[in-house]
Amino acid sequence: MTASCTTLLKGPLVTNPHPRYRLLTTGGTASMATAGAGQGVTPRLGAADLLAAVPELGSSAIDLQVEDFRKKPGASLTIDDMAVLATRISELEAAGEAGFVVMQGTDTIEETAFLLDLLHQGEAPVVVTGAMRHSQQSGADGPANLLAAVRTAACGDARGRGCMVVMADEIHAARYVRKCHASSPAAFASPAAGPMGTLIEGTPRFSFTTPRPRCVQLPFARQARVSLVTATLGDDGEDLAERFEHCDGLVVAAFGVGHVPESWVPALEKAARQMPVVFASRTGAGSTATTTYGFPGSERDLLQRGLIAAGPLDPFKARILLLALLRADANPEDIAAAFGQF
């Protein structure tokens, strides 16, 4: 059954008669402009500038506060930036704010949104959005995406859904969303599940929901490094141990349902005795298997050697989950259980 909001401000789960919302910006394409002819664009616009470009928000009844949280391209955001942002959102929700929009660079949205989904424990929706075309390009999509994101955050039915990504009038669950094109305005998709909702005539309508992950607690207790290595045709793995020598955890982007070259097996087995090693499918859709194949380097073989299956999580999200767990000082049993949630 499809659920929708009755109005932009009121929904079946909102009881506050005067809800407040907040836009937090971190930079990214939507905030970029050039300082002069012949120069590339850089983050120059603040939250107030972005809001001014959306007249519908200025004239609406939505009580929207703005905050410049960071001013970085998406590629320069860090795990710590997201941890501080999640903490800030928690503080604001405790103070009574009902929903949040995060506008950032699209390069890392599929990772930052998933991390926020892991870290955000509240019921207020967190909606991440951005732009594929900067403000000085024809057809800049930032204002439309911002409007859609605010409308989604202000929708009563969005409560309790954790973190979502809204781009091109589609609502994506953080655990499924992928950036599938380098430059298209329709770059974002959820190959494994499809959008969890869409905006129809400005109203968010949800088709399904996803369970909330409850496996990472802030504050982070320590630093950690997790490497991501990708299985490719003909890679003999001779230097594999060197690639994760100084790491606390490892994610393998494996072939198909979780396969690696046979030559990789000894190094991965040794690594799994020293640190958590997770294998995910490099395809970007579908799940790792557990019992289908039995050859050396198959998913069954890797599990027997102590590796952890990522299930439907793609390699990028598997790395984010493992890194967050390690930074929260989770033990091996908790790490295995956390991946089991997915």
Secondary structure, 3 states (H helix, E strand, C coil): CCEECCCCCCCCCCCCCCCEEEEEECCCHHHEECCCCCCCCEECCCHHHHHHCCHHHHCCCCEEEEEECCCCCHHHCCHHHHHHHHHHHHHHHHCCEEEEEEECCHHHHHHHHHHHHHHCCCCCCEEEECCCCCCCCCCCCHHHHHHHHHHHHCCHHHCCCCEEEEECCEEEECCCCEECCCCCCCCEECCCCCCCEEEECCEEEECCCCCCCCCCCCCCCCCCCEEEEECCCCCCCCCHHHHCCCCCEEEEEEECCCECCHHHHHHHHHHHCCCCEEEEECCCCCCCCCCCCCCCCCHHHHHHCCCEECCCCCHHHHHHHHHHHHHCCCCHHHHHHHHHCC
